[in-house]
Amino acid sequence: MIQLDVDVPDRPGELAKLATVLGGARINIDAISAESVGGRSYVSLIVNEPVQAREALVKQGYGCSTRTVLVVRIDDRPGALAALARKLGDAGVDILSAIHLGTVAGHAQLALGVDNLEKARSLV
């Protein structure tokens, strides 16, 4: 799965502009995470067409990078994320991003951006 990380101006209406660009390109947002820190805003997206989404965003002047993320399924219970994060951290894998994709039948599905995808994949 591919995650898009987009640098967005930190001002009112910018999420609407970004969503309009994607909607106009007929791109569906499957999951989103956003935050503002120090006058800058960042939006991380999981979309149905990541290559086309990146092209549409770059064409409109957005800074946009991509990363392959690891999709994991954990029990939907207290401490499950802690156990996974500890396992990865103890093995020296740095978690760079996390997006909750949904919860079904007692299991949460997460998209994790990590610094060592192969090592993380071997641990989960």
Buried (B, 14 or more C-beta within 10 A) or exposed (E): BBBBBBBBBEEEEBEEEBBEBBEEBEBEBBBBBBEEEEEEBBBBBBBEBBEBBBBBBEEBEBEBEBBEBBEBBBEBEEEBBEEBBEEBEEEEBEBBBBBEBEEEEEBBBBBBBBEBBEEBEEBB
